[in-house]
């Protein structure tokens, strides 16, 4: 491996935003004039391999998270639903996030038609772009080899493979935050304000993707600009104020529309209790994620954060290394933390404006700040959130390993590098042991590669070829297991609200018992045999529905019930299901005279309603929003909609909702009112009530 001269501050990466671009064919294939012939083909090969990994077998996930797919369907057919991110084309309520990620998917559906592939393809493209950005961030001030390692580590992080093939907002969030990091680095290089202004736009749209989680990056960006920007201190502050302005404008226009348009003229803000996006931002989707105070959430965290995260697992510095988090994100997390320290030590004497050190600070700051928020957040947290750490881990592994490799002539650097390899090997074997039946021979390969790599790296000065062999073996030891988890993820269907990457792991779930794959957070299609990870039987449904997530519940793993889907015939329905299996007779009933109604049906809970909406193509009102605990509609509003003939059916099979974690009981009141005033019938194994004739009392 040869040392490459660091690029100049004006060298292009991913083209020049706002600057002149060189000849497209040459820039695409050849890259920089000083690059070796292999550099650009290797980069393009990385992107091509990432695209194959993320796109291959993409439709196996079906509609993935039906909650968001139904909103995409609504937005693709109704521009008002598109603007607000409504769950249904009747615009009764929005999803519990801003709509930026839905906009991208809805445009894809408008272009290609409604299908799982059309919904999920934009997520895969976002993944390829994120890998390209990580490569660009590292490549600007490090050698091509370091950038390739950074991109490969990012691409092969199991949770990244999962979420860049899924329709949750996290894919767009990670892309935008990584773009903001890249743009901030460009500002550090030349001090031009335009880079910071664009970074503010990126963070603003990241806010419109997942609200306050986008702002976790802000202390890092601001700190690095204040430290490393070549401008005077006063100018630095002015530039940051300009970036704040673009952030506010890029996010605030939509917030202003939602807050200024009268509530009667727009859908209810899902996830809030008072129809306020600001309340949603600072409560359920904001500070509540840290404190555990999340009114109306699926269930409580640990209020105040003092005693752990309630059903979401214990808080603390080890959270990201244990449970489901470990096999999703932590394969190279210890190595990244060690290499962050290495980078800071090696680059400590560089000038204040040194862009190489700024790169390490940007990546390391993102990892530490976001990681601490996830570790100590007492509210709702799912292992797939950790995808936000993947670019930082990839970047630090690439930069830190190169800094040690560059200094391999010294015994100290070789020992540290070998120790990182051996530590990563041991940690990978431990993580693999959590899935003891999955490719047991791979552990032998990893151990042998790790030992060979460490030994060869220590002995590197003896022979140059030995050093190359050591580097190759170290890469195998580090990436073999994450790659296997990633490939398994592409071959397996993932649906519902709580997907996890890779094979089943042997661990008790958040619910307290053995449960399905890995308890509450671990199901590919939420099919635990014992409810929420076993031992937890709360949120019991009505009629033919078993315990939420329990014996008749969610997904193909459920041991009983009619059908294989999350809302299989006869029942099921509920909060966190995935697959769709609605009887043809029920679909026909929903489509019958649908044009005469605003909503073909109403059902408690967004996931429940989404299943019927997706298979029928007709608007289905999700009473109570995601958890069935939002006050939308109220009983009086529902009675008025029925009296005006706007709703055809009420779907009784499914979750009852009402009062979850201090939320509204309106959905339970509505269910009681329907049961008391309408006659139940069964269509395709589903209990329904025909509302078209108005209330006439039970049995009428």
N, C-alpha and C positions, 0 to 999 in steps of 0.2 A: 504494500500500500504506500503510495507516495503522497507527499504533502502538496497541497494545492494552495496557490497564493490566494489569500482572502479577497473577496470581491471588493470593488470600489463602492463608494456610497451611492453612486449613480447607476450601478448595475441593475438591469431590470429583472423582476421576478414576477411571473404570471402577467407579464405585460406591464405597462405603466398606466396607473390610474390617472387620467388627466394629462399624460405626457405623450410624446411621439413614440410610435411603435415601429420596430424594425420590420423588414420584409417578413411577412407571415410565414411562408414555408421555411425559411432559414431559421427564424426564431423558434418555430415549433420543433424542428428536427435537430438543428445544430446547437441552439442555445447560445451561450456566451462564446465569444471568439477564443477565449483562453481555455475553454473546456476541452478535456480529452474527448475522443470520438465516441466513447461509450456512455458519456454522462447523460446526454439527452435521451438516447434510446432506453437507458435504464430507468429514467424518470417516467417516460411514457409507458414503459413496461409495468412499473409500479401502479400507475393509474389504471391501466388496462386490467391487471390482475385484481385490483380493488373493485373495479366495475363488475367483473365476472363474479367475484365473491358476493357482492351486494345484490346483483340482479338475478343471478342464477336461482331458479326455483322460487322466485319471488311470490308468485301467486299461491304458494302452499299456505301462506298465512291468511288466505281468504280476506275478509274485511278487517282482519287484525282487531283493533279496538273499535268495536261497533259504535261506541259513543261518538267518536270522532268521524267515523265513516258516514254515519247518518247525517252529521252536520255538513260534511262535504257534499253528500248527495243533495241536501237542501240548498246549499249555496250554489251548486251547479245548475239548479232549476229556478232559483229565485234570487234576484239581485239584492233584495233587502236582507234575506237570510245570509247572503254572501257578505254583505257589509258588516253585519252585527255578529256573525258566527252563530246563527240560530241552530238549535237542534233539529228543527223541523221547518218545512216550507210554509207552515201556517204562522211562523214567528211567534210562538208562545213563550219561548225561553231560550237563552243562549247556552252554550257550553260554559264550563266554569273557568275558561281561560280566554284571553284575547284571541282574535281570529287570524293572526298573520299566517300561521302554519296552515290553517284551513284554506286561506286564499290560494296558496300555491297548489294545493291538491285539487281544489275546486276548478281552478283554471285547467289543470290537466284533464279532469273529467269532462269539462266542456269541450276540450280539444279531441279527446280520444273516446269519449263515452264512459258510462259508469261501469267499472270493473275493478276488482282488487288490484290488478296490475296498474291501472291508470292512477289509482289512489297512492300506491306505494312507490311507483317509479320516481317521483320527485324526491322522496326520502333517500333512495339509493344514490341519486345524482348529488344530493347534498353531502352524502358521505364521501363520494369521490372528490368533490370540491374541498371538503375539510382536509382530507389527506393531502391534496395539492397545496393548500395553504400552510399546513404544518411543514411540509417539505420546503416551501418558499421561505418561511420564517427562519428555519435553521440554515438553509442554503445561503442566505444573504451574507452571513459572516462566519460560516463554517464550510467545510469541504463537502463535496457531493456525497461521499460515503456516509457522513453524519446525517445529512438530509434524508438519504434513502432509508437509513435505519429508523430515523424519527417517523417517516411516513409509514414504514412497514409495521412498526410497533402500534401506531395509531390504528391502522387498518385492521390489524389482527387482534385488537382488544375485543374479547367476546361480547361485552355489552355494547360496543360500537357496532359490531356486525348485527346484533339484535335490533338496535334502535334505528340504524340506517336502513332497515328493512321493515320498519313498523311506522304507524301513522300517528304516534304521540308527538307533541310539540318539540320534544327534545332534540330531534335531528336539526331543525332549523335554528334552534337556540344555540347549539354547539357551533354550527357553521357561522352564525353572525358574531358570536363572541370570539371565535378564532379569527375572523376577518377584522374585528376591532383591534385585536392584538397585532396583527400584521400591519395595519394602518398606523398604529402607534409607533411601531418599530420604524416605519418609514419616516415618521416625524422626527424621531431621535436622530436619524441619519442626516437629515438636511435642514431641520427646523422649520419646514414649510407648514403653515397653518392648515392648508387644505387637507393634509392627512388627518389631522385631529378633527376637523369638521366632519369628514367622512366617517371617522371612528365614532363620533357622536351619533351619526345617522344609523350606523350598524347597531349600536347599543339601544337606540330608540326603538328600532324594529325588533330587537331581541326582547325588549320590554313588551311589545305587542304580541310576542310569542309566548312568554311564560312569566310575565310580570317581574316581581322583585328579584327573582333568581338571576335575571340578567344583570342586576346591579352589583352582584358579588365581584364582578371584574373591575368595577370602578376604582376602588382603593388602589388596586395594582396599577392600572393605567395612569391614574393621577400621580401616584408616587414615582413611577418610572419617568414620567415627563418632567416632574419637578427636579428629579435627580440628574437625568441624563440629557435633556434637551439642550442643544447648543445655544439657544437663545438666552438673553438676559432673564433674570428672575422675574422682573415685572412683566416682560413679554410672555414668559411661560404662563403666568397667571391669566393674562389677557387671552392667550390662545385657548387655555382650558375653559374660560368663560364662553368663548365662541363655540367650543365643542359642547358645552352644556346647553347652549342655545339650540344647536342642531339636534341634540338629543331630545330636548323638550318639544321642538317642532315636529320631529319625525314620529314621536309617540303621542304628543298632545293633541294633534288634530283629531284623532279617533276618539280619545278620551273626552274631548270637548263635545263631539257630536253625541256621544252616549249620555253625557251628563246634562247637556242643554236641551236635547230633544225631550219633550214631555213623555212621561212613562206610558201614557195611553197610546202613544204613537210609535212605540218601539217594543221589542220583546223584553221580558223580564231578564235581569242580569243573573244568570245561573251561578250558584255558589254563594250568593249573598242572601242576607235575611231582610234587607230593606230596599232591594232593587237599586243598589248603588255600586258602581264599578269601583269607586274609591274604597268603599267598605270591603269589597272583595280583595282589593289590592293590599290593603294594610292589615286585613284580618285573615280570612281563610287561606288566601294564597300569599300572604306576606309574613308579618311578624308571628302569626299563629304557627307557621312551620317551625319557628325557632322555639317558641314558648310552649306550644302544645295547646293553646287556647284557640280552638277552631270550631266555632259554633256551627252546627249543622253537618259536620264531617261524618264520615262513615262510622267512626268511633273515636273516642278520645285518645289523645296522647297523654303525656304527663304534664299537666298544667304547671307552668313555671319552670319546667325543665329540670327540676331538682332531683327527681327520683327515676330518671330514665325516660324512655320514649313510649311508655305504655305498651300497647299491642304492637308498636312499631319497633320494638327491641330496645335494649339498653343503649343509652348514649355513652359516649366516651371515646377516647383516642383510638381504641382498638376496633371500633365499629366497622370501619372500612376493610379490615383484615379478616373479619369473622363472618359467619353466617353466609347468606347468599352474596353479600358484597364481595367476599373473598374471591370467588370464582368468576365474578363478573368483571372486576376491575383491578384486583390487587396482585396479579401475576408479577408485574414489574414495578409495582408501587414502592416496595422497599428499595429496590435499585434506584428508582428515580429520586427518592429522598436522599440517598447517599450521594448520588451523582450531582444533585443540586448543591450539596455542601462542597463537593469537589470543585464544581464550577466557580462557586463564590471564592473559594480559597485560591484557586489558580489565577483567577482574574482580579484579585483584590487590589493589585497595584496599578491597574489600568487607569487611564484618565477618566474624569467624571463623565465625559460624553462618549465613552467607548461603547459601541453598539453591540459588540459581542457580549459584554457583561449585561447590557440592557436586555438582550435576548434571554439570557439565563434568568434575570430578575422577573421578566414578564411571565415566563413559563413557570418558574418556581413560585412566584407570588400567586398565580392562578391556582396552582395545585394546593398550596397551603391554605389560602383563604377559603376556597370552595370546599376543600377537604374538611376543614374545621367546622364549617357551617353544616355539612352533612353529618359529621361525627357527633355534634352536640345538639342538633336540632331535635326537639322533643315532640314535634308535631308529626304529621303524615310524612313519611319518607319511604320510597321504594328503591330497591337496589338498582333499578335501571336509571335512576337519576344520576348515578355515578358516571354515566357516559360523558358528562361535562368535564371529567378529569382526564379523559383519554388523550386529547391533544397535548396537554401539558406533560403527561407521563412520556408520551412518545418523543416530544421535543427534548426533554431532559435526558432521556436515555441516549438519544443521538448526540447531543452536545457534550454531555459529561463523559461518555465513553470515548469520544474523539479526543477530548482534552487529555485523558489518561493515555490513550494510544499514542498521541503526539509526543508524550514524555516517557515512552516505554524504555528509553535508554537508562533511566534511573530505576533502581531497585524499588524505591518507595512506590512509584507509579505502577510498576508491574505487580507488586504485592496487593495494592488496593484494587487494581483491576481484577486480579485473580480472586480476591476475596468477594468482590461483587458477583463474579461468575458463580463461585461456589455457594454463596448465600442465595442467589436466585435459583440455583439448581435445587438446593434443599427445600426452599419455599415452594417451588413448583411441584416437587414430589409430594409435599404435605398437602397442597391443594388438590392434587390429583387423587390422593388417598380418600378424599371426601366422596369421590365417585368410584368406589373400589372395583366395580365391574366394567368400567369404561376403559377400553384399551389398556389393560394392565401392563402389556409389554412396553408401552410408551415410557413408563417410569424408568425402565432399564436403559432405554435409549437416552433419556434426558440425563441420567446419572453418568453414564459413560461419556457422553458429550461434554458434560460439565467438568468432569475430572480431566479429560483430555485437554479441554480448552484452558483450564486453570494452569495445568502443568506446562503446556506449551507457551502460555503467555509469560509465565515466570522465567522460562528458559529462552525467551525470545531473542536476546542479544546473541545467542550462540549461532543461530541460523535464521536468515530472513524468512525462508519458506516455513519454518516452524512457527513463526509469528503469524503468518497468514493462516496456517492450519488452526492455530489457537483461536484466532478471531472467528473463523468459520464455525468451529466447534462451539464456541461461546454463543454464537447466534442460534445454533440448533438447540442448545440447552435452554436458552431464554425464550424462544418463540415456538418450539414444537408443541408444547401443551396448549398455549393460547390458540395456536393455529388449529389444533384438533377440536378444541371447544368451539371455535368459530365455524369450522366446516360442519360440525354437528348442528349448529344453530341454523345454517342454511338448509339443511336437509329435514328439519323438523318444523311442523306447524306451530305457530305461536299466535294465540288469540287472547282476547279478554283484556282486562285492565292491568294485570300483574304479570307480564311476561318476564321470563328469565332466560339467559343464554346457556347453551351447553347441556350436558347430560344431568340426570337427577343427582343430587348430592345427599349424603346421609347426614341428616341434621333435623332436630326438632324445629317445628315452625314457630312463628310468632304467636300462634294460638296456644301453644303449650304442649302439644303432643306430637306424635310422629307424622301424622298426616300424609298427604300425597307427596309429590316430588320433594318439596322442601318446605312444607307448611304454607303459611299464608302468602308469602311472596314468591313462592317457587314454582307454581304450576305453569306448564306450557299452555294449558287451556283450563286452568282452575278446576281440576278434577280430584281434589283430595277426598279420601274415603271418610274422613272424620271432620268435615266442616273446615273451619278456618285453621288449617294446620293440625287439626286433631285436638280434641279436648275442649274446644270452644264452640258452643252451640247457640250463640245469641242470634238476634235478628231473625227470628223464626217467621216464616211466611204463612200464607193461608192456603186453604183448599188443598190442592195436590202437591204443593211445593213443600219440600223438606226443609231442614235447617239450611240457612243461607250458606251455600257452598258445601252442603252436607250430602247425605246419601242419595238424594235425588237431584243433586245440584249440578254444578257448573262444569260442563265439559266432558270430553270423552272418557275421562278417568272415573266418572261417577258409576258406582256399581249397580244402581237401579234407575228406573225411569224409562219412559218411552222415548226412544230416539237417542241420538248421539250429541245433539247440540246443546248449547248453553240454555236455550229456551225450548227444550224438546217438548214434543206433544204431551199435553197433560200437565205440564208444568213448570215447568220450571221457572223461568223468569227470574229476575233479580238484579243484584247490584253489580257483580264483577264478572259476569259470564262472557263467553267469547263466541263460540261457533253458532251458526244459524241453522235451525231445522224447524221450519214452520210448515205445517201440513198444507197441501194444495187447497183443501176445502177452506181453510182459514184465509189463505191468500185471495181466493175467489170472493169470499165475503167482504174483505177489505176493499177490493176493487169494485164491487158492485155499487153502482150509482155514486162513486167517489167524487165525481165532479160536482155533485150537489152539496158537498160538505167542505168546510175548511179543513177538518181533520177526519180522516177515515175512521180513526179510533183514538182512544186515550188509554194510557197505561201508566201505572205508578213506576217512576224511575226511568232515567234516560236510557240505560242499557236495555231494560225491558222493552221500551218503546222502539228503540233503534232496531232491534231484531225484526220486528214486524214492518217497520218502515223500509228497511233495506230490501227485504224479499218481495214486498208488494209494490214499491215505488210510490206509495201514497203517504201523505203527511200523517204522522201519529204523534199526538200530544204527549210529551213526557211530564206527567204530573209530579211536581215536587223536584224536578231536576235530577241530577245525578244520584243523589242519595235518597230521593223522595222526601227530603226535609226542607226544601225551599218553599216559601209561601206563594207558589205559583202553580196553578191559579188558587185563589181562595175558594171556599165552598160557594160563596155568593156569586163569584165570577163564573165558576163552573156551571152552576144552576142556570145562569143567564145564557151561557153558550149553548146549553142543552135546550133551553126554551126557544132560542133563536134557530134551532136546527143546524148548528154548526158542527156537531159531533155525531157520528153514526154509532160506533160501538165503544163500549168500555170493556177492556180486557181484564178479567178478574184473576186469571191465573198469573201468579208472579208475586213480587214483593208487595207488602202492604205499605211500608214506609211510615213516616210520621214521627217527629220528635227526636230524630237521631242526634245525639250529643247536644241537646238543647235547641235543636232546630224546630221548625214549624211542624205542627201536627195536621196541617191542612189536607195532606194526601190521605191520611187515615180517615179524616172527617168525610172526604169525598167518597172514599170506598164504602163507608158505612151508609152514606146517603144513597148511593147507587144500589146497594144490596137491599135497602129498605123500600125502594120505590120502583125497582125494575125486576123483571123476571130473568133468572139465570138460564142460560142454555149452553149447550156444548157444541162447538164446531171444530172438527179436526182434533179433538182431544183437549181443546182449550175452553175454559169457562169464560163466556162473554155475556154482555147485556146489551140489548138493542135500545139505544137512547132516542131513536128517531121519532118515536111516538109520544115522547114526553113522559114524565113520571105519572104513574097511576097506582102505585102501591104494589108491594110484593105479591106475586101470584096473579096479578091482573092480566 
